[in-house]
Amino acid sequence: MNKALMSMAMLSVSAMAQQSATPAIVHALPEVHRIYVAELTGDQAAALRDLIISGLDSTKLFVITDNPDRADAILKGAADDHTFDQTLDIQEGISTRENGGKSTGGYKTGGTFAGLSVSDTQYHHSKDRKHESYAAVRLVNRDGDVLWSTTQESQGAKFRGASADVAAKVAHQLTLDFDRARHPAATPDTGGSGR
């Protein structure tokens, strides 16, 4: 009898240990507690991935893990960061002409002619160095169901570069949507008047 109880207890402990080793599949955003950020696709995506990890970690809403097997959800997607030159050439001009004349016919021909021409042309050339980043990411559960997604773009902010701004926007949007999902707005009563 003791052996039977001992076997059942060991099976129970074994099942509990197995459950704690593999996270349960989450089906809604508020159930997410641990996130793994997968490698993002794109030429300059590695740096953006690190910035997104830092941004998500700073929210203190989630545990960021480097082990995808321990994660409740995986952040996947694409990101890129590039710098380019924007050249602008403008040519503006104004021109005016005025002519006049007087002629009389006859044996002796005479005439008065006058002409005036004025023109002005201005050239403007400017070359600006631009920096642009984007991230299109989605949070998926272990079954591959999309729980959340966003696309963020930036050409830089006042006190941070384009990549850091995109990462901050991703973290901010996830924080807002996570809070909305956790605390849905109270729906107004549309049942009738309260006389």
PEDA-V587147 format. One record per pair of residues at least 6 apart in sequence whose C-alpha atoms are under 7 Angstrom apart, sorted by the first residue. I is the first residue (numbers start at 1). GAP is how many residues later the second one is. D is the distance in whole Angstrom. If there is no record, write none. Layout:
# PEDA-V587147
i gap d
I GAP D
I GAP D
This chain:
# PEDA-V587147
i gap d
22 48 7
23 47 6
23 48 7
23 49 6
25 47 7
25 116 7
25 117 6
26 6 7
26 46 6
26 115 6
28 119 6
29 118 6
29 149 6
29 152 7
30 148 6
30 151 6
30 152 6
32 40 6
32 41 6
33 29 5
33 30 6
33 39 6
34 28 5
34 29 5
34 30 6
34 31 7
34 37 5
34 38 5
34 39 7
35 27 7
35 28 6
35 29 5
35 30 6
35 36 5
35 37 6
35 38 5
35 39 6
35 40 7
36 28 6
36 29 5
36 30 6
36 31 7
36 32 5
36 35 6
36 37 7
36 38 5
36 39 6
37 16 7
37 37 6
37 38 5
37 39 7
38 36 7
38 37 6
38 38 5
40 6 7
40 9 7
40 36 6
40 37 5
40 38 5
40 39 6
41 36 7
41 37 4
41 38 6
42 36 6
42 37 5
42 38 5
43 37 6
44 36 5
44 37 6
45 34 5
45 35 5
48 31 7
48 115 6
48 119 7
51 113 6
51 116 6
52 115 5
55 112 6
55 113 6
55 116 5
56 115 5
57 7 6
65 6 7
72 69 6
72 70 7
73 66 6
73 67 5
73 68 4
73 69 6
74 65 6
74 66 5
74 67 6
75 62 7
75 63 6
75 64 4
75 65 6
76 61 6
76 62 5
76 63 6
77 59 6
77 60 4
77 61 6
78 57 6
78 58 5
78 59 6
79 55 6
79 56 4
79 57 6
80 53 6
80 54 6
80 55 7
81 51 6
81 52 4
81 53 7
81 82 7
82 49 6
82 50 6
82 51 6
83 47 6
83 48 4
83 49 6
84 45 6
84 46 5
84 47 7
85 42 7
85 43 6
85 44 5
85 45 6
86 41 6
86 42 5
86 43 6
86 44 7
87 39 6
87 40 4
87 41 6
88 37 6
88 38 5
88 39 6
89 35 6
89 36 5
89 37 7
90 33 6
90 34 5
90 35 6
91 31 6
91 32 5
91 33 6
92 29 6
92 30 5
92 31 7
93 27 6
93 28 4
93 29 6
94 25 6
94 26 5
94 27 6
95 23 6
95 24 4
95 25 6
96 21 6
96 22 5
96 23 6
97 19 6
97 20 4
97 21 6
98 17 6
98 18 5
98 19 6
99 15 6
99 16 4
99 17 6
100 13 6
100 14 5
100 15 6
101 10 7
101 11 5
101 12 4
101 13 6
102 9 5
102 10 5
102 11 6
103 7 6
103 8 4
103 9 7
104 6 6
104 7 6
131 24 6
131 25 7
131 31 6
132 22 6
132 23 4
132 24 7
132 30 6
133 20 6
133 21 5
133 22 6
133 29 5
133 30 6
133 33 7
134 18 6
134 19 4
134 20 6
134 32 6
135 16 6
135 17 5
135 18 7
135 31 7
136 14 6
136 15 4
136 16 6
137 12 6
137 13 6
137 14 6
138 8 7
138 10 6
138 11 4
138 12 7
139 7 6
139 8 6
139 9 5
139 10 6
140 6 4
140 7 5
141 6 7
152 14 6
152 17 7
152 18 7
153 13 6
154 8 5
154 11 6
154 12 6
155 7 5
156 6 4
156 9 6
157 8 6
